[in-house]
Amino acid sequence: ACIAGMPKLLSVCGSEWIMQEILPNYTRMYDESQSYLTRITVLRSFAALAEKDGENALNISDTLMDQIVSLMLRGLTDSVPNVRLIAARGLGLVTISGQCDSGVMKSKIVPALNDLVHQEQDIDCRYQCQLALEAKV
């Protein structure tokens, strides 16, 4: 529910409310969690913000998108391969959304994904990084 409800919350409450009321708590949970499952849930919740809610237009503020991208990039460096995989998948959703600044794509997202494509030991994670890179085309 916390994942599936994020696009609806964004369309109803807006970026500012999400940044003030939801993201600080989710970021704290991510930072303090010893459980990879909690970190995955937080990443999937952030990534869900990049998905449209039905026919409602996707309208993510630049500041909110920066926060989403920052957490996804942190997830790419997690010690658990499944967390890195979910972060890569989330960056793919961010890319597909078309709402991420091209400068951020070129300077942060593409280099991070390229690094993992070449350095990642986990084949599934490497595959998700490749898919995220291909989503930008």
C-alpha positions in Angstrom: 0.0 0.0 0.0 2.8 2.4 0.8 4.3 1.8 -2.7 1.1 1.7 -4.8 -0.3 4.8 -3.0 2.6 7.1 -3.8 1.5 8.2 -7.3 -2.0 8.9 -5.9 -0.6 10.9 -3.0 1.5 12.9 -5.4 -1.4 13.7 -7.7 -3.7 14.7 -4.8 -1.3 16.4 -2.4 1.5 17.6 -4.6 5.3 17.6 -4.5 5.7 20.0 -1.7 3.5 18.0 0.7 5.3 14.8 -0.2 8.6 16.4 0.5 7.5 17.8 3.8 5.4 15.0 5.2 6.5 11.7 3.6 10.1 11.8 2.4 11.8 12.8 5.6 10.2 9.8 7.4 11.0 7.4 4.6 14.6 8.7 4.3 15.1 8.3 8.0 13.7 4.7 7.8 16.2 4.0 5.0 19.1 5.5 6.9 18.4 3.7 10.1 17.3 0.3 8.7 19.4 -2.8 9.2 16.9 -4.7 7.0 17.5 -4.8 3.3 13.7 -5.3 2.9 12.9 -2.0 4.5 15.5 -0.3 2.2 13.9 -1.9 -0.8 10.4 -0.8 0.2 11.6 2.8 0.7 13.3 2.7 -2.7 10.3 1.3 -4.4 8.1 4.0 -2.8 10.4 6.7 -4.0 10.5 5.2 -7.5 6.7 4.9 -7.6 6.5 8.7 -7.5 7.9 8.7 -11.1 4.9 6.7 -12.2 1.7 8.2 -13.5 -1.5 7.9 -11.4 -4.0 6.8 -14.1 -4.6 9.6 -16.5 -3.4 12.3 -14.1 -0.4 14.2 -15.5 2.9 13.4 -13.8 4.0 16.7 -12.2 7.1 16.2 -10.0 8.9 19.3 -8.9 12.6 19.5 -9.7 13.4 19.4 -6.0 11.4 16.3 -5.4 13.0 14.6 -8.5 16.4 15.5 -7.1 15.5 13.8 -3.8 14.3 10.7 -5.6 17.4 10.5 -7.8 19.7 11.0 -4.7 18.2 8.1 -2.9 18.2 5.9 -5.9 21.9 6.7 -6.4 22.6 5.8 -2.8 20.8 2.6 -3.3 23.2 1.7 -6.1 26.0 1.5 -3.6 24.2 -0.7 -1.0 26.0 -3.8 0.1 23.0 -6.0 -0.8 22.6 -6.8 -4.5 18.8 -6.8 -4.3 18.8 -3.3 -3.0 21.1 -2.2 -5.9 18.8 -4.0 -8.3 15.7 -2.1 -7.0 17.7 1.2 -7.2 18.6 0.6 -10.8 15.0 -0.3 -11.6 13.9 2.9 -9.9 16.3 4.9 -12.0 14.8 3.3 -15.1 11.4 4.5 -14.0 12.8 8.0 -13.4 14.3 7.9 -16.9 11.0 6.7 -18.5 9.1 9.5 -16.7 10.8 12.1 -18.8 10.8 14.5 -15.8 14.4 14.3 -14.8 16.6 17.1 -15.9 18.9 16.1 -18.8 21.9 17.6 -16.9 21.2 15.3 -14.0 20.8 12.4 -16.4 24.1 13.0 -18.0 26.1 14.0 -15.0 24.8 11.6 -12.3 22.5 8.8 -13.5 24.1 7.6 -16.7 27.7 7.5 -15.2 26.5 5.7 -12.1 24.6 3.1 -14.1 27.5 2.7 -16.6 29.9 2.1 -13.7 27.7 -0.7 -12.4 27.2 -2.3 -15.8 31.0 -2.7 -15.9 31.7 -3.4 -12.2 28.7 -5.2 -10.8 29.2 -8.8 -9.9 25.5 -9.7 -9.6 24.2 -10.5 -13.0 20.6 -9.5 -12.2 21.6 -6.2 -10.9 23.9 -5.6 -13.9 20.9 -6.5 -16.2 18.6 -3.9 -14.4 21.3 -1.3 -14.8 21.5 -2.0 -18.5 17.7 -1.8 -18.8 17.7 1.6 -17.0 20.4 2.8 -19.5 18.4 1.6 -22.4 15.3 3.4 -21.1 16.9 6.7 -21.8 17.1 6.1 -25.5 
